[in-house]
Amino acid sequence: SPQIDSMAVKRRGDVRKAKLYYLRDLSGKAARIKEKLA
């Protein structure tokens, strides 16, 4: 049914968003660590 399909698409979008936030957090932590070392 179309409802299940839209749910799957939504979940895929959430995963992509989560990955984006995760990568941003990762790069932010890396930058902070670099500042400490510098």
Beta strands, then each sheet from edge to edge (+ up, - down):
end
